Structures are given as structure tokens and as C-alpha cells.
């Protein structure tokens, strides 16, 4: 079972965000954050990687790059949650499900009032 967090604003549709490791964040780091509209963390991540590339000796780039990739894979979705909170979304539920469709179904079973917001 996967765990999903449900984020909601006073108006608009709920947002479902999966917990756990992100291969996209691991592989693409700052660009992945930008694609997901996490502008501040994405730009800061890219700036930090450029700064490290300039400041570190060449033999340290590979291990530091791998560490940055692992860090992004572990915390990428947490940065997306932070960005949602900045946009006015509140964490309202934690749902489990085999896949995203199951998580949505469980959410609407628990909160039928939210199904009207997705239309």
C-alpha cells in the first residue's frame, strides 16, 4: 500500500501527493522541482548545485552529486508539500491505496463533499 497526502484550499480541487521516494527528483533534482511548480526550492537547488560545482574540487563532484541526488529523491515530495502550504493548501487527510485511483476513491468515500470540487 502506498500513502498519499491530501491537500486542500478553501476553493478549488484537492491535491493528492504520494509519500516516499521520487525517482524523478533523484534523476532530475532542481528541474523536477521546477516542472512541479516548486519555484523557490527548484531555483535554490539549481543554484546550490552550481555553487558546489564551482567550489568543489573535481574529484569531489561525483560523490557530492550522488549525495544531492539521494537527498532530492528522499525529500523532493516534502519540498512539494512545502510549496503547496505556501500557496495556501492545508494538509487535510492521509489516505492509503494501491494506486492513485484507489486513493481518490477512498478519499471520496470518506469525504463525498470533495467529489463536487473536482468537477
Secondary structure as GFF3:
##gff-version 3
##sequence-region A 1 119
A	DSSP	beta_strand	2	8	.	.	.	ID=ss1
A	DSSP	beta_strand	15	18	.	.	.	ID=ss2
A	DSSP	alpha_helix	23	28	.	.	.	ID=ss3
A	DSSP	alpha_helix	30	35	.	.	.	ID=ss4
A	DSSP	alpha_helix	39	55	.	.	.	ID=ss5
A	DSSP	alpha_helix	58	86	.	.	.	ID=ss6
A	DSSP	beta_strand	90	97	.	.	.	ID=ss7
A	DSSP	alpha_helix	100	110	.	.	.	ID=ss8
A	DSSP	three_ten_helix	112	118	.	.	.	ID=ss9
###
